[in-house]
Each structure stands twice: as C-alpha cells, then as structure tokens.
Amino acid sequence: MSISEWTKCGLTVVGGRASVHAPRLLNGAANFLETGRLLREREIRTPRRVASRFDVFDVAIREMRYARPLYLEFGVYEGETIRYWSEHLTDPTARFFGFDSFEGLPEDWTSGAGRGHFSTNGRMPSIDDDRVTFVTGWFQESLASFEMADRGRLFINVDSDLYSSAATVLDWAIDHLNIGDFVYFDEFHDRLNEGKAFHEFLDRSCYQVDMVAATRSLSQVLFRRSA
C-alpha cells in the first residue's frame, strides 16, 4: 500500500470516530489558511483589526460623507445593515439600494445553511427613509435592469454568502467600480464562496485594491480600489 493510500485509510478511520461537527471545523481552518495564503501572494497587507462589521462600516462612512454617496447592498435579509448605514450616513444626497429576493438562499451554502435559509417570505424591511430603495429579485435579473444613479463615492456590500451570487455582483461591478470606490465582503474568509469570487474578480478586472479595514477573523473585510 502506498503512502497516499495509507493516509486515506488513516483519515477514513479518524473520520469514523469524528463528531458531526469535525468536518465543519476542518473546513473553517482551511478557509483561514487559504485566505492568508492568497492575501500574501497578492501582497495585500491587512490593517489593524477591529471588533465588528459596524466598526468596519464606520471607516467607510467617515470617507463617504460628501456629495452623492451611493450604497448598494446585496443580501439584505431583515435590514439590519442597510438601516445602520442610513442612520449613520446622513448626507441628504446619499442613496441606498438593497438587493434581495427576500426568498432566502437560491441554493445550499457550504456553511450548512440550506436553500431558502434567510427567507423573510417576501417581506421587505420597514425603514422610514426616502433615500432607501429595495430592489426585489435575483441579482442577475435585477442588475440587468438597474440604472446606476448619478453618484460620488460608491460602496458595494457583498453579503450574498454564495459563490454564484457574489460572482454575479462582481461581474457587474467590473464596469462600475472607480478608483477610490469600496467593496465589502461579509464572509470573505469563505474560500469556496465570497473569497473565491473576490480573487476571480481581481484576476478578470486586473484592478489593484487595498484592504482598508477588517475584523479579527478576516470574515468582514473592506477593500478600496487603488488602481
């Protein structure tokens, strides 16, 4: 028996004794190892880490407090994030668009969440702010008819979880992301989904980006296009 076969045999034995949570823990470890490796290869430096996604948002909000900021969120769910942005980015010329089917995930996610998870049964969040608009539907359909508003700085929030959804958003973003604009990921460490879509986006676009802010786990990460 070869070394490879011995290894496979040993892993099978260990797997037979492992808990149901072990594969997910191993996948999580692989996510963070791969995230660090790819950032190092691209020579993207990680800044001082912050405690939460809202601390990450505050970094961008401070830089977007001028005429005509445009915020696009992909994956709204119950509206906690877009509500935070509308409350803290008070410029009257700001515009906020939340894209979501409100029917949940269109397919199973490798995290364990199944198709339909995050559904609100079609119910949109209630936000009393005329600057906020919700765009209902699957991203590939709603983006095809979305007309970009006259805007200053752009912030794209990719909180779609799935690779297919994130790739759809980033394919669209290639034609709209200017130098100085922001792209944020809420599950950046997921190497098979948002993380994968990000690296493919950089390969296709040839853009250069700087990491502006990140949580300690590198799950919530903010980039700015630099070239």
N, C-alpha and C positions, 0 to 999 in steps of 0.2 A: 504494500500500500504506500502511495506517495505521501509526501509531507502535506500536500494540499488535501488529499483525501483524509488523512489523519485529522487535520484541522477541521474539516467539515464534519467529520464524525464526532469530534470532541464538542463542537458547537451544538450539534444536534442533541447530545447528551445533556449539556448545560441547559439548552432550551427546554428540554423535557422537564427540568426541575425549576425553571424560572416562573416568577409570578406573571400574571396577565399584564402587569404594568411595566415589566422589564423591557419589552421591545420599544415602547414609547420613550422610556428613559434613555435607551441607547440611541434612538433617533434624535432625541434632543441634544445629546452630547455631540453626535455627528454634525448636527446643524451648527453649533457654535464653533467647532473645529474648522468646518468648511468656510464659515463666514470669515473667521480670522485669516485663514489662508488666502482667500480671494482678495480681501482688502489689502493684504500685504503685497500680493502680486501686482495689484493696480496702484500701489504706493499711495493709497488713501489713508491719511492719518486720522485717528479717532480723537476727538476733542475730549475735554474733561466731561465725565458722565454726569447726568442729572437724575433726579429721583423718579420722575414720572413723565408721561406723554405730555401733560399740561405744561411742565417746565420746558419741554422741547418746543411746544407751540408758542410759549411766551417769547422765546428767542426770535422766532419769525415775526410775530405780531409787532415787536418793537421796530423791526426793519420795514414793516409794511404800512406804517402809519403815515401815509401820504396819499395823494390823489389817486382815485380809481383802482384800489387793490381788488383783485379777483381771486376768490377762493372756490376751488372745485373739490368736492369730497365724493369719493367712490366707495360706497359701503356705509350707509347712514344708520341702519338699524333703528334704534329708538331716539336718535338725535342728540345724544349727549355731547358729542364733539362739535358738531356744527352750531349747537346752541352756545357752547363755550366761546367759539370764535365770534359769533355775532354779538355776544355780550362784551367781549374784550377788544375787538377791533371796531371802534365806534365811529370811524370816518363815515359820514353820510353818503359818500360816493362809493363805498365798498359794496361789492355784490357777492352773494354766497349761493352756490348751486350744489344741492345734494342729489347725487345719482344713486338710485336703488330700485330694485324691483319690488321690494317690501314683501317678497315671497320666500326669502331665505336663500341659502346657497343653491346654485343650479346643479351642483354635483357634490359627491362626497369629498371631504377635505382630509388630508393625511393626518391631521391632528386628532381625528376620531369623530369630528362633527360631521353628521350625515347631511345628505341633500334635504333642503328645507329648513335646516337649522338657521336661526336668526330671523325667521319669518315673523312679521307682525300682522299677518293675514291681510295684507294690503293697506294697513293703516299707516299714514304718514305722521310724523311728529307734529305737535302743535307748537309753533314758535311765533310769537307775536312780534314780527319784524318784517316790514315790507321789503327789506333788502334780501330776504331769504326766499329761494325758489327750490322746489323739489322737482326733479326730472324722473318720472317713473318709467321703469322698463329695464330690460337687459342692456348692459353697457354698449354692446356692438350695435344695437338698434338706436339707442338714444343719442350716442355720439355721432352717428351718421347724419342726424338732422340738427345737431346742436350748433347754434351760431355763436361764435366767440364774441363776447361783448367788448366794446372799446375799453381798454384796461391799461393799468400801470403794471405793478408787480403781480406776478401770478404765483399761486400756491396750489399744488396738486397733492391731494391727500389720497394715497393708495391704501385703502383699508378693506380690500376685497378678499383677502386671505388666499384665494385660489390662484394658481399659476395662470390659468386660462383668462381669468378676469383681469388680473394685473397686466398680463401681456397685451390685452386688448386696449387698456388705458394707455400704456406706454407706447404702443404703436401709434396711437393717435397723438400723443404728446410730442413725438419727434418733430412734427410740423408746427408746434405752438410754443415750445419752451425756449425762451430767450435767455441770453446771458444775464445772470442775476436772479432768475426765477428759481422757485423752490420745488422740490419733490420730496414728499414724506412717505415713509412706509411704517405701517403699524405692526407688521410681522416680518421685519426684514431678515431676522435670523433663520427663517424657514427656507432652507436651501432648495427645496423642491417646489416652492411656490413663489412668494413675493421676491425672495432673494434671487432665485433663478431668473425671473422676469427682469429684474434690475440689471443683472450682468449681461443678459442678452440685449437689453435696451442700449447699454453703453457700447457693445460691440457693433450694433447696427447703426447707431447715430454718430459714433466717433466723438461724442461730447466728452468733455472733461468736467468733473464735478469735485466739489469739496464737501466733506462731511462737516456740517455746521454744529449739530447737537445730537446727542444720543443718550438713551437710558443706559443704566449699568449693564443690562443684559444684551445690549445691541438689538433689542426687539423693536423699539421705536427709534427710528433714525431719520434725520433731516439732512438732505443734500441741497446744495446750491450749484446751478450750472455756472462754471467758471470760464469755459471756452467751447 
